Amino acid sequence: MQRRPRNPGFGGRQTSAQEKTADVAEALLRQARKSGQLNLSNRGLTKVPEKVWRVNLDVPPEARNVSLDSTEDDKWWEQIDLNKLILASNKLTEISPEIVQLPALAVLDIHDNCLTSLPDEIGQLVNLKRLNLSHNKLSSLPVSFGSLVSLSSLKLDHNSLTCLGTDLGQMKQLEELDLSDNSLSEVSPSIGSCQSLRQLNLSQNSLEKLPLEIGHLRALRDLNLSNNKFHELPKELGRLSNLERLDCRHNQLTGVPLLMSCQSLKELYLGNNKISSLNGESFSYISSLSIFDFRDNKINIIPDEITVLKKLERLDLANNAISGLPYTMGAMEHLKSLVLDGNPLRSLRRDVVMRGTQAILKHLRSRIPEEEKQQDATDAPVTSLPVSTAIPTTSSGLDMHTISSTKTLIYSNKKAVSIPDEVWDAAISAEVTTLNLSKNGLNEVQERLLSLSKSLTDLNVSLNKITSLPSDFGCLIKLSSLDLSNNQLSHLPDSCDRLSSLREINICNNRFSNLPSVLYSLRTMEIILASGNQIQIIDVDSLLSMKALSTLDLQNNNIAQVPPQLGNVTQLRSLQLEGNPFRNPRPAVLCKGTQALLAYLRDRIPT
């Protein structure tokens, strides 16, 4: 049976256009009756059409046209109640009380509109599980709002809310609550009854305090309190045993909250506050921490106890008043990112800081007193050994267990004029990768060092009296870092051109009259520190061939002239020339930094 065409004269052409619009809407509604879902987002709506609220009540137009050819898909009477309605990104200023006609709604998304209020009838949508009202203009919530007891997710961020009703505590199934970017000055104590809450975002408000009941939220994993006006936080926060992330940035905190039961905490953000000291004893409560943001505070001392944070991977201490770090931080093996910008560091050279986290940790590690390292190492592994098992040591006091497990041997500050055989035996048997023989009285590097050619990557023989290296020193082909500073060297053996893995060399405070020519052939070389020598000439052509070179320190030498062509060595990120007898560039140019210096030199290349 065919549908009979309507009389074109009835209602004229205008009705035909309206009918076309209605047909589009009816197609959407027909699909909604089949799927239980209706998406009307981003349609420029200023008002929700009445038939949307009655989508499951009114007899649909297709019911008026019964056809013998109807398929199973055309059974309009077998409709699904609407359970998901998306009205996002429109221009709605209100929601009709008729929304009560959609009692099966489980998901309602009205974010990014212009709503200033909600109908009281919304409280009758007792099946609602997810409600998104973010990015509107709501200043209050209806009294009935607390009746939405099935809600698991409620997003009210980016509104104009000034307070929350006490009925919030009735939402026992609520897992996610976002109240960020409002004008809240307080949070109702009833929030402590939301026992299922896992994520709570209160950022970007005007909060000065939290209710003590916040400590009842034992399921809470993520708490965001950033950008408020907190001067302190309640000790009840320390009861949140499942808390994994706490963000308190941009407040006015003067102290670190004591998080006594927060053993699950992995991320702690306290940047941009007014904290002037850290309580080292509190670190033991948050030993699972992997991210610690403490930038932009007033800290001047980092307590030694920070090393109990053995899982720490990122530590941001930028823009504080820190002058130095505990040497024991060098043993924090999981630390991948350490940010120290904006601190008046005195015990760390600028070139060390510029080389990044691993260079800083290595520097700190090299300065741990041997006896302290031995004690720390002894304290750590004993608990994993049987009571009757003693940790093996040598007559030189070396802890063989630590040397084997860390592949590091430190025999520093022993006033030794030669290294005992048992030290070499320990290093060779453990196949150490790091060897520190600094601060002794060595006149030479013994040939036994070359037995470590298959393992050694880091060698520190600084602060000795060494005048030469073994002729076959280049057999240490895995060496990546070499510290020869503060000795009496005037040359390097030719075999050093085989050090194909060498990335960093420190020859500061020796007797070199030129940069050793063997260094120019090392394509992996990134860092050359050669201050405090008698170097007279800068070999620009050779430096240009070193494509990986990023740091060159030639301070306090005897350089009388800086060739303008040095400006073409653009791979350099740090160039230090202070303390030489040349007249140009002048100190005012040098203090502007590397890039400005290179540009200055390039501008003076003869054309």
Secondary structure, 3 states (H helix, E strand, C coil): CCCCCCCCCCCHHHHHHHHHHHHHHHHHHHHHHHHCEEECCCCCCCCCCHHHHCCCCCCCHHHHCCCCCCCHHHCCCCCCCCCEEECCCCCCCCCCHHHHHCCCCCEEECCCCCCCCCCHHHHHCCCCCEEECCCCCCCCCCHHHHHCCCCCEEECCCCCCCCCCHHHHHCCCCCEEECCCCCCCCCCHHHHHCCCCCEEECCCCCCCCCCHHHHHCCCCCEEECCCCCCCCCCHHHHHCCCCCEEECCCCCCCCCCCCCCCCCCCEEECCCCCCCCCCHHHHHHHCCCCEEECCCCCCCCCCHHHHHCCCCCEEECCCCCCCCCCHHHHHCCCCCEEECCCCCCCCCCHHHHHCCHHHHHHHHHHCCCHHHHHHHHHHCHHHHCCCCCCCCECCCCCEHHHHHHHCEEECCCCCCCCCCHHHHHHHHHHCCCEEECCCCCCCCCCHHHHHHCCCCCEEECCCCCCCCCCCCHHHCCCCCEEECCCCCCCCCCHHHHHCCCCCEEECCCCCCCCCCHHHHHCCCCCEEECCCCCCCCCCHHHHHCCCCCCEEECCCCCCCCCCHHHHHCCCCCEEECCCCCCCCCCHHHHCCCHHHHHHHHHCCCCC
